[in-house]
């Protein structure tokens, strides 16, 4: 299936802190394709890991790989919800979320990697299906999250960049 082209968001469509994620994604308009290939890359990176590697913490207060994967999914859900709200012209200011409070109660470490990756693939399919059906107008509608600007376009780029950020951490800190 051919994915629609989605240009990078303009600076007024997202808070300045989000550029750390958005800048990780190339400005080629293929962010939805990147989401598909990034999922394949992530699965190929994670599937060979042992349970010991999946539960490793490089410092006592850092997340395990399993916790990080569930965190990425939590953020994807939140960003997709915000993107949907913007696309639907909801003028509600979407609340922030305390990602650090989600992880300890996620039970990620008690789950099998198979169940986490099955959920991840289903979530990604839903995310791509949603964003694939937005019009240019919907992608560019600016809303608000935590009192700061956001748009559906910015949210899909943040999903992709956030995943790349954490996959980079996994490769640098967990796969030595």
ROSE-4610 file (N, C-alpha, C; in Angstrom, 1 decimal, always signed):
// ROSE-4610
residu = [X/X/X/X/X/X/X/X/X/X/X/X/X/X/X/X/X/X/X/X/X/X/X/X/X/X/X/X/X/X/X/X/X/X/X/X/X/X/X/X/X/X/X/X/X/X/X/X/X/X/X/X/X/X/X/X/X/X/X/X/X/X/X/X/X/X/X/X/X/X/X/X/X/X/X/X/X/X/X/X/X/X/X/X/X/X/X/X/X/X/X/X/X/X/X/X/X/X/X/X/X/X/X/X/X/X/X/X/X/X/X/X/X/X/X/X/X/X/X/X/X/X/X/X/X/X/X/X/X/X/X/X/X/X/X/X/X/X/X/X/X/X/X/X/X/X/X/X/X/X/X/X/X/X/X/X/X/X/X/X/X/X/X/X/X/X/X/X/X/X/X/X/X/X/X/X/X/X/X/X/X/X/X/X/X/X/X/X/X/X/X/X/X/X/X/X/X/X/X/X/X/X/X/X/X/X/X/X/X/X/X/X/X/X/X/X/X/X/X/X/X/X/X/X/X/X/X/X/X/X/X/X/X/X/X/X/X/X/X/X/X/X/X/X/X/X/X/X/X/X/X/X/X/X/X/X/X/X/X/X/X/X/X/X/X/X/X/X/X/X/X/X/X/X/X/X/X/X/X/X/X/X/X/X/X/X/X/X/X/X/X/X/X/X/X/X/X/X/X/X/X/X/X/X/X/X/X/X/X/X/X/X/X/X/X/X/X/X/X/X/X/X/X/X/X/X/X/X/X/X/X/X/X/X/X/X/X/X/X/X/X/X/X/X/X/X/X/X/X/X/X/X/X/X/X/X/X/X/X/X/X/X/X/X/X/X/X/X/X/X/X/X/X/X/X/X/X/X/X/X/X/X/X/X/X/X/X/X/X/X/X/X/X/X/X/X/X/X/X/X/X/X/X/X/X/X/X/X/X/X/X/X/X/X/X/X/X/X/X/X/X/X/X/X/X/X/X/X/X/X/X/X/X/X/X/X/X/X/X/X/X/X/X/X/X/X/X/X/X/X/X/X/X/X/X/X/X/X/X/X/X/X/X/X/X/X/X/X/X/X/X/X/X/X/X/X/X/X/X/X/X/X/X/X/X/X/X/X/X/X/X/X/X/X/X/X/X/X/X/X/X/X/X/X/X/X/X/X/X/X/X/X/X/X/X/X/X/X/X/X/X/X/X/X/X/X/X/X]
num = [1/1/1/2/2/2/3/3/3/4/4/4/5/5/5/6/6/6/7/7/7/8/8/8/9/9/9/10/10/10/11/11/11/12/12/12/13/13/13/14/14/14/15/15/15/16/16/16/17/17/17/18/18/18/19/19/19/20/20/20/21/21/21/22/22/22/23/23/23/24/24/24/25/25/25/26/26/26/27/27/27/28/28/28/29/29/29/30/30/30/31/31/31/32/32/32/33/33/33/34/34/34/35/35/35/36/36/36/37/37/37/38/38/38/39/39/39/40/40/40/41/41/41/42/42/42/43/43/43/44/44/44/45/45/45/46/46/46/47/47/47/48/48/48/49/49/49/50/50/50/51/51/51/52/52/52/53/53/53/54/54/54/55/55/55/56/56/56/57/57/57/58/58/58/59/59/59/60/60/60/61/61/61/62/62/62/63/63/63/64/64/64/65/65/65/66/66/66/67/67/67/68/68/68/69/69/69/70/70/70/71/71/71/72/72/72/73/73/73/74/74/74/75/75/75/76/76/76/77/77/77/78/78/78/79/79/79/80/80/80/81/81/81/82/82/82/83/83/83/84/84/84/85/85/85/86/86/86/87/87/87/88/88/88/89/89/89/90/90/90/91/91/91/92/92/92/93/93/93/94/94/94/95/95/95/96/96/96/97/97/97/98/98/98/99/99/99/100/100/100/101/101/101/102/102/102/103/103/103/104/104/104/105/105/105/106/106/106/107/107/107/108/108/108/109/109/109/110/110/110/111/111/111/112/112/112/113/113/113/114/114/114/115/115/115/116/116/116/117/117/117/118/118/118/119/119/119/120/120/120/121/121/121/122/122/122/123/123/123/124/124/124/125/125/125/126/126/126/127/127/127/128/128/128/129/129/129/130/130/130/131/131/131/132/132/132/133/133/133/134/134/134/135/135/135/136/136/136/137/137/137/138/138/138/139/139/139/140/140/140/141/141/141/142/142/142/143/143/143/144/144/144/145/145/145/146/146/146/147/147/147/148/148/148/149/149/149/150/150/150/151/151/151/152/152/152/153/153/153/154/154/154/155/155/155/156/156/156/157/157/157/158/158/158/159/159/159/160/160/160/161/161/161/162/162/162/163/163/163/164/164/164/165/165/165/166/166/166/167/167/167/168/168/168/169/169/169/170/170/170/171/171/171/172/172/172/173/173/173/174/174/174/175/175/175/176/176/176]
x = [+0.8/+0.0/+0.9/+0.6/+1.3/+0.9/+1.8/+1.5/+1.5/+0.6/+0.6/+1.9/+2.3/+3.4/+3.0/+3.8/+3.5/+4.7/+4.7/+5.9/+6.1/+7.3/+7.6/+6.8/+6.5/+5.7/+6.5/+5.8/+6.5/+6.6/+7.5/+7.9/+6.7/+5.7/+4.5/+3.6/+3.8/+2.9/+3.4/+4.4/+4.9/+5.7/+5.8/+6.7/+8.1/+9.0/+10.4/+11.1/+10.7/+11.3/+11.1/+10.1/+9.8/+10.7/+11.5/+12.4/+13.5/+13.7/+14.7/+14.2/+12.9/+12.3/+12.1/+11.5/+11.1/+12.4/+13.4/+14.7/+15.3/+14.9/+15.5/+14.9/+13.9/+13.2/+13.5/+13.9/+14.3/+13.1/+13.4/+12.5/+12.1/+11.7/+11.4/+9.9/+9.1/+7.7/+7.2/+8.1/+7.7/+7.7/+7.2/+7.2/+6.3/+5.3/+4.4/+5.1/+5.9/+6.7/+7.8/+8.4/+9.4/+8.9/+7.6/+7.0/+6.9/+6.7/+6.6/+8.0/+9.0/+10.3/+11.0/+10.7/+11.2/+10.7/+9.4/+8.9/+9.6/+9.9/+10.6/+12.0/+12.7/+14.0/+14.0/+13.0/+12.9/+12.7/+11.8/+11.5/+12.8/+13.5/+14.8/+15.8/+15.8/+16.8/+16.4/+15.1/+14.6/+14.4/+13.9/+13.6/+14.7/+16.0/+17.1/+17.5/+17.0/+17.6/+17.1/+17.9/+17.6/+16.7/+16.1/+15.3/+16.2/+17.4/+18.4/+18.6/+18.8/+19.0/+17.8/+16.6/+15.4/+15.1/+15.7/+15.4/+16.6/+17.7/+18.9/+18.6/+19.2/+19.2/+20.6/+21.0/+22.4/+22.7/+21.7/+21.8/+20.6/+20.6/+19.5/+18.2/+18.3/+17.0/+16.6/+17.2/+16.8/+15.9/+15.2/+14.2/+14.9/+14.2/+14.6/+14.2/+14.6/+14.2/+12.7/+12.2/+10.7/+10.0/+10.4/+9.8/+9.9/+11.0/+11.2/+10.2/+10.0/+9.1/+7.7/+7.3/+5.9/+5.8/+6.8/+6.8/+6.6/+7.3/+7.2/+5.8/+5.2/+3.7/+2.8/+3.1/+2.2/+2.3/+3.5/+3.7/+3.0/+3.1/+2.5/+1.0/+0.4/-1.0/-1.4/-0.6/-0.9/-0.8/+0.3/+0.6/-0.5/-0.9/-2.0/-3.3/-3.6/-4.8/-4.8/-3.6/-3.5/-3.6/-3.0/-3.1/-4.5/-5.2/-6.6/-7.4/-7.2/-7.9/-7.7/-6.4/-6.1/-6.7/-6.6/-7.2/-8.7/-9.3/-10.8/-11.2/-10.2/-10.4/-11.0/-10.6/-10.9/-10.1/-10.7/-9.9/-9.7/-9.9/-9.5/-8.0/-7.5/-6.0/-5.8/-5.1/-4.9/-3.9/-4.1/-3.2/-1.9/-0.9/+0.3/+0.2/+1.2/+1.1/+2.5/+2.4/+3.6/+4.1/+4.9/+5.4/+6.2/+6.8/+7.6/+6.7/+5.4/+4.5/+3.9/+3.8/+3.2/+4.1/+5.4/+6.3/+6.2/+6.3/+6.3/+5.0/+3.9/+2.6/+2.2/+3.1/+2.9/+3.0/+3.6/+3.9/+4.7/+5.4/+6.2/+7.1/+7.8/+8.8/+8.2/+6.9/+6.2/+5.6/+5.7/+5.1/+6.1/+5.7/+6.6/+6.9/+8.1/+8.4/+7.5/+7.0/+6.1/+4.8/+4.3/+3.0/+3.3/+4.4/+4.8/+4.9/+5.6/+5.8/+4.4/+3.6/+2.3/+1.5/+1.4/+0.7/+1.3/+2.7/+3.4/+3.0/+3.0/+2.6/+1.2/+0.3/-1.1/-1.3/-0.7/-0.7/-0.2/+1.0/+1.6/+0.6/+0.0/-0.9/-2.1/-2.6/-3.7/-3.2/-2.0/-1.4/-1.3/-0.7/-0.4/-1.8/-2.7/-4.0/-4.7/-4.7/-5.3/-4.6/-3.3/-2.6/-2.7/-2.7/-2.8/-4.1/-5.1/-6.4/-6.7/-5.7/-5.9/-5.7/-6.4/-6.2/-5.0/-4.5/-3.5/-4.0/-5.3/-5.9/-5.9/-6.3/-6.3/-4.9/-3.9/-2.6/-2.1/-2.5/-2.0/-2.8/-3.9/-4.8/-4.0/-3.8/-3.0/-3.9/-3.6/-4.3/-3.4/-3.7/-2.8/-2.7/-1.5/-1.3/-0.4/-0.8/-0.1/+0.2/-0.7/-0.6/+0.3/+0.8/+1.7/+1.1/+1.6/+1.0/+1.3/+0.3/+0.6/-0.3/+0.1/-0.7/-0.6/-1.5/-1.4/-0.1/+0.3/+1.6/+2.8/+2.8/+3.8/+3.8/+2.6/+2.4/+3.0/+2.7/+3.2/+4.7/+5.3/+6.7/+7.3/+6.6/+7.1/+7.0/+6.0/+5.9/+7.2/+7.4/+8.6/+9.9/+10.1/+11.4/+11.6/+10.5/+10.6/+11.0/+10.5/+10.9/+12.3/+12.8/+14.2/+15.1/+14.7/+15.4/+15.7/+14.6/+14.7/+15.4/+15.2/+16.0/+17.5/+17.8/+19.2/+19.8/+19.0/+19.4/+19.6/+18.6/+18.8/+20.1/+20.3/+21.6/+22.8/+22.8/+24.0/+24.3/+23.2/+23.3/+23.0/+22.3/+21.8/+22.4/+22.9/+23.4/+24.9/+25.6/+27.1/+27.6]
y = [-1.2/+0.0/+1.2/+2.2/+3.4/+4.4/+4.9/+5.8/+7.2/+8.1/+9.5/+10.2/+11.2/+12.0/+13.0/+13.1/+14.0/+14.8/+16.1/+17.0/+17.2/+17.5/+17.8/+19.0/+19.0/+20.1/+21.4/+22.5/+23.8/+24.1/+25.0/+25.2/+25.7/+26.3/+26.8/+25.6/+24.4/+23.3/+22.3/+22.7/+21.8/+22.6/+22.2/+22.9/+22.7/+23.6/+23.5/+22.3/+21.8/+20.6/+19.3/+19.3/+18.2/+18.0/+19.1/+19.0/+17.9/+17.5/+16.5/+15.1/+15.0/+13.8/+14.0/+15.1/+15.4/+15.5/+16.0/+16.2/+14.8/+13.8/+12.4/+11.8/+12.4/+11.8/+12.7/+12.0/+12.7/+13.5/+14.6/+15.5/+15.1/+13.8/+13.3/+13.0/+13.3/+13.2/+11.7/+10.8/+9.4/+8.9/+9.7/+9.4/+8.1/+7.9/+6.7/+5.5/+5.6/+4.5/+4.2/+5.3/+5.1/+4.4/+4.7/+3.9/+2.4/+2.1/+0.7/+0.0/+0.6/+0.1/+0.1/+1.1/+1.2/+0.1/-0.3/-1.4/-2.7/-2.9/-4.1/-4.1/-2.9/-2.8/-3.1/-2.5/-2.8/-4.3/-4.9/-6.3/-7.1/-6.8/-7.6/-7.4/-6.2/-5.9/-6.6/-6.7/-7.2/-8.7/-9.3/-10.7/-11.6/-11.3/-12.3/-12.1/-11.1/-10.9/-11.9/-12.3/-13.2/-12.5/-13.3/-12.7/-11.9/-12.3/-11.6/-10.2/-10.2/-8.9/-8.0/-8.6/-7.8/-7.2/-7.8/-7.3/-6.5/-6.3/-5.6/-4.1/-3.6/-2.1/-1.7/-0.7/-0.2/+0.6/+1.1/+1.8/+1.4/+1.4/+1.0/+1.7/+3.0/+3.7/+3.8/+3.0/+3.1/+1.9/+2.1/+1.1/-0.1/-1.3/-2.4/-2.3/-3.1/-3.1/-3.3/-4.2/-4.5/-3.2/-2.6/-1.4/-0.3/-0.2/+0.9/+0.6/-0.6/-0.9/-0.6/-0.9/-0.5/+1.0/+1.7/+3.2/+3.7/+3.2/+3.7/+3.5/+2.4/+2.2/+3.2/+3.4/+4.4/+5.7/+6.2/+7.5/+7.5/+6.4/+6.4/+6.6/+5.9/+6.1/+7.5/+8.1/+9.5/+10.4/+10.3/+11.2/+11.0/+9.7/+9.5/+10.1/+10.0/+10.7/+12.2/+12.8/+14.2/+14.5/+13.7/+13.9/+13.8/+12.9/+12.7/+14.0/+14.4/+15.6/+16.8/+17.0/+18.2/+18.0/+16.8/+16.6/+16.8/+16.5/+16.7/+18.0/+18.9/+20.3/+20.5/+19.6/+19.7/+20.8/+21.8/+22.9/+22.7/+21.5/+21.2/+21.2/+21.7/+21.6/+20.2/+19.3/+18.0/+18.0/+17.2/+17.2/+16.5/+16.8/+16.1/+14.7/+13.9/+12.6/+12.4/+11.8/+11.5/+10.1/+10.1/+8.8/+8.0/+8.7/+7.9/+7.2/+7.7/+6.9/+5.8/+5.7/+4.6/+3.4/+3.5/+2.4/+1.4/+1.9/+0.9/+0.1/+0.6/-0.1/-0.8/-0.8/-1.4/-2.9/-3.5/-4.9/-5.4/-4.6/-4.9/-6.1/-6.1/-7.2/-8.5/-8.6/-9.8/-10.4/-9.6/-10.0/-10.8/-11.6/-12.2/-11.2/-11.3/-10.4/-10.6/-11.8/-12.1/-11.3/-11.2/-10.5/-9.0/-8.5/-7.1/-6.8/-7.6/-7.3/-7.5/-8.4/-8.6/-7.3/-6.8/-5.6/-4.4/-4.3/-3.3/-3.2/-4.4/-4.5/-4.1/-4.5/-4.1/-2.6/-2.1/-0.6/+0.1/-0.3/+0.4/+0.3/-0.8/-0.9/+0.1/+0.2/+1.2/+2.6/+2.9/+4.2/+4.6/+3.7/+4.0/+4.1/+3.2/+3.3/+4.6/+5.1/+6.4/+7.5/+7.7/+8.8/+8.7/+7.6/+7.4/+8.0/+8.2/+8.6/+10.1/+10.8/+12.2/+13.1/+14.1/+15.1/+16.0/+16.8/+17.8/+18.8/+19.2/+20.1/+19.6/+18.3/+17.7/+17.6/+17.2/+17.1/+18.5/+19.6/+20.9/+21.7/+21.1/+21.7/+21.8/+23.0/+23.1/+23.2/+22.3/+22.3/+22.6/+22.1/+22.4/+21.2/+20.9/+19.9/+20.5/+20.4/+21.0/+22.5/+23.1/+24.6/+25.0/+24.0/+24.2/+23.7/+24.3/+23.9/+22.4/+21.8/+20.5/+20.3/+19.5/+19.2/+17.7/+17.2/+15.8/+15.5/+16.4/+16.2/+16.1/+17.0/+17.0/+15.7/+15.2/+14.0/+12.8/+12.6/+11.4/+11.5/+12.7/+12.8/+12.5/+13.0/+12.7/+11.2/+10.5/+9.1/+8.4/+8.7/+8.1/+8.5/+9.8/+10.2/+9.7/+9.6/+9.1/+7.6/+6.9/+5.5/+5.4/+6.2/+6.2/+6.6/+7.5/+7.9/+6.8/+6.0/+4.9/+3.7/+3.5/+2.4/+2.7/+3.9/+4.3/+4.1/+4.3/+4.1/+2.6/+1.8/+0.3/-0.2/+0.3/-0.1/+0.3/+1.6/+2.1/+1.6/+1.4/+1.1/-0.3/-1.0/-2.4/-3.5/-3.2/-4.3/-4.3/-3.9/-3.9/-5.3]
z = [+0.0/+0.0/+0.0/-0.9/-1.0/+0.1/+0.9/+2.0/+1.4/+2.0/+1.6/+2.1/+1.3/+1.7/+2.8/+3.8/+4.9/+5.2/+4.8/+5.0/+6.5/+6.9/+8.3/+8.8/+10.1/+10.6/+10.7/+10.6/+10.7/+12.2/+12.6/+14.0/+14.8/+14.2/+15.0/+15.3/+14.8/+15.0/+16.1/+16.8/+17.9/+18.9/+20.1/+21.1/+20.8/+21.1/+20.8/+21.3/+22.5/+23.0/+22.1/+21.3/+20.5/+19.3/+19.0/+17.9/+18.1/+19.3/+19.6/+18.9/+18.8/+18.2/+16.7/+16.4/+15.0/+14.1/+14.6/+13.8/+13.5/+14.2/+13.9/+12.6/+12.1/+10.9/+9.7/+8.6/+7.4/+6.9/+6.2/+5.6/+4.2/+4.0/+2.7/+2.5/+3.5/+3.4/+3.7/+3.9/+4.0/+5.5/+6.4/+7.8/+8.0/+7.3/+7.5/+7.1/+6.0/+5.6/+6.6/+7.2/+8.2/+9.4/+9.7/+10.9/+10.6/+9.4/+9.0/+9.1/+8.5/+8.4/+9.8/+10.6/+12.0/+12.8/+12.6/+13.4/+13.0/+11.8/+11.3/+11.9/+11.9/+12.5/+14.0/+14.7/+16.1/+16.4/+15.7/+15.9/+15.7/+14.6/+14.3/+15.4/+16.0/+17.1/+18.4/+18.7/+20.0/+20.0/+19.0/+19.0/+19.4/+19.0/+19.4/+20.8/+21.6/+22.9/+23.9/+24.8/+25.9/+26.9/+27.8/+28.8/+29.8/+30.0/+30.8/+30.2/+28.9/+28.2/+28.2/+28.1/+28.1/+29.5/+30.5/+31.9/+32.5/+31.7/+32.1/+32.3/+33.3/+33.6/+33.6/+32.8/+32.8/+34.0/+34.7/+36.0/+36.8/+38.1/+39.0/+38.7/+38.4/+38.2/+36.7/+35.8/+34.4/+34.1/+33.0/+32.6/+31.9/+32.0/+31.2/+29.8/+28.9/+27.5/+27.4/+28.1/+28.1/+28.6/+29.6/+30.1/+29.0/+28.4/+27.4/+26.2/+25.8/+24.7/+25.0/+26.3/+26.7/+26.8/+27.3/+27.3/+25.9/+24.9/+23.5/+23.1/+23.4/+23.0/+23.7/+25.0/+25.8/+25.1/+24.8/+24.2/+22.8/+22.0/+20.7/+20.8/+21.8/+22.1/+22.4/+23.3/+23.7/+22.5/+21.8/+20.6/+19.5/+19.3/+18.3/+18.8/+20.1/+20.6/+20.4/+20.7/+20.5/+19.0/+18.1/+16.7/+16.2/+16.7/+16.4/+16.8/+18.0/+18.5/+17.6/+17.3/+16.4/+15.1/+14.5/+13.1/+13.1/+14.3/+14.4/+14.9/+15.0/+15.3/+16.8/+17.6/+19.1/+19.7/+20.2/+20.8/+22.3/+22.8/+24.2/+24.3/+25.4/+25.6/+26.2/+25.4/+25.9/+27.0/+28.0/+29.2/+28.9/+29.7/+29.6/+30.2/+30.2/+30.9/+31.6/+32.7/+33.5/+33.1/+32.1/+31.5/+32.6/+33.5/+34.6/+35.5/+35.7/+36.6/+35.9/+34.6/+33.8/+33.9/+33.8/+33.7/+34.8/+36.1/+37.2/+37.3/+36.8/+36.9/+35.6/+34.6/+33.3/+33.3/+34.3/+34.4/+33.2/+32.6/+31.4/+31.6/+32.8/+33.0/+33.3/+33.6/+33.8/+32.5/+31.5/+30.2/+29.3/+28.4/+27.5/+26.4/+25.8/+24.7/+23.5/+23.4/+22.3/+22.5/+23.7/+23.9/+23.7/+24.1/+23.9/+22.4/+21.7/+20.2/+19.5/+19.9/+19.2/+19.4/+20.6/+20.9/+20.1/+20.1/+19.4/+17.9/+17.3/+15.9/+15.6/+16.5/+16.4/+16.5/+17.5/+17.8/+16.6/+16.0/+14.9/+13.7/+13.5/+12.3/+12.5/+13.7/+14.0/+13.8/+14.3/+14.1/+12.7/+11.9/+10.5/+9.7/+10.1/+9.4/+9.7/+10.9/+11.3/+10.5/+10.6/+10.0/+8.5/+7.9/+6.5/+5.8/+6.6/+6.1/+6.4/+6.9/+7.2/+5.9/+5.8/+4.7/+5.1/+4.1/+4.4/+5.4/+5.2/+6.2/+7.6/+7.7/+9.1/+9.7/+8.9/+9.4/+9.9/+9.3/+9.6/+10.7/+11.1/+12.1/+13.4/+14.0/+15.2/+16.4/+17.4/+18.7/+19.8/+20.9/+22.1/+23.0/+23.5/+24.5/+25.6/+26.8/+28.0/+27.7/+27.1/+26.9/+25.7/+25.0/+23.9/+22.6/+21.4/+20.1/+19.8/+19.1/+18.5/+17.3/+16.4/+15.2/+14.9/+14.1/+13.8/+13.1/+12.2/+11.5/+12.5/+13.5/+14.5/+15.3/+15.6/+16.4/+15.7/+14.4/+13.7/+13.6/+13.5/+13.4/+14.8/+15.9/+17.2/+17.5/+17.1/+17.3/+16.7/+15.4/+14.7/+15.4/+15.7/+16.3/+17.7/+18.5/+19.9/+19.8/+18.9/+18.8/+18.4/+17.5/+17.1/+18.2/+19.0/+20.2/+21.1/+21.4/+22.4/+21.7/+20.5/+19.8/+19.8/+19.7/+19.8/+21.2/+22.2/+23.6/+23.8/+23.3/+23.4/+22.8/+21.6/+20.9/+21.6/+22.1/+22.8/+24.2/+25.0/+26.4/+26.8/+25.9/+26.3/+25.5/+24.3/+23.5/+23.3/+24.4/+24.3/+24.6]
